[in-house]
Amino acid sequence: MKILDDIQSALQDSNTKPMTRRFTEWYKSGKTPDEFSAAIAQIKIESKRKGFGALHSHYRMFVQYEVNKAKRAAEAAAKKAAEAAAAI
């Protein structure tokens, strides 16, 4: 919960770097938005749990962005390979 508190505090200060750094770590380790949601659901203090709901939404959008970024990179690589093959 300390990590989530730190992220929430940084966001209130308009500092997204801690959130982005942590989200990147979670994404690379394979943590899904559903797992993140389940972890938030286990928080006993209702006001904290509700406050972290926005972080869940941010993480879901972050994961979707990363998926789309990977798709764009794969498409660009395929296009570059096709252009290289056509140039031969």
C-alpha positions, 0 to 999 in steps of 0.5 A: 500500500505504501507504493500506491500511496507514493504514486498517488501523492506524486500524481497530486503533485503532477509528477508522473515519473514515479507512476510511469516507472512503477507501471513499467516495472509491473508491466514488464513483470507481467502484472495484468490490470485484473491482478492490480484490481484484485490487489486493490480490492484486498485493501481493507480501508474503504477510502484508500481502496476507492482512492486507488481506483483511479490508479487502476484506471491509469494502469489499464490505460498504460497497459493498452498504450504499451500493447499498441506501442508494441503493435506499431513497432512490429508493423514498422519492422515488418514494413521495413523488412518488406521494403528491404526485400523489395529493394533487392 
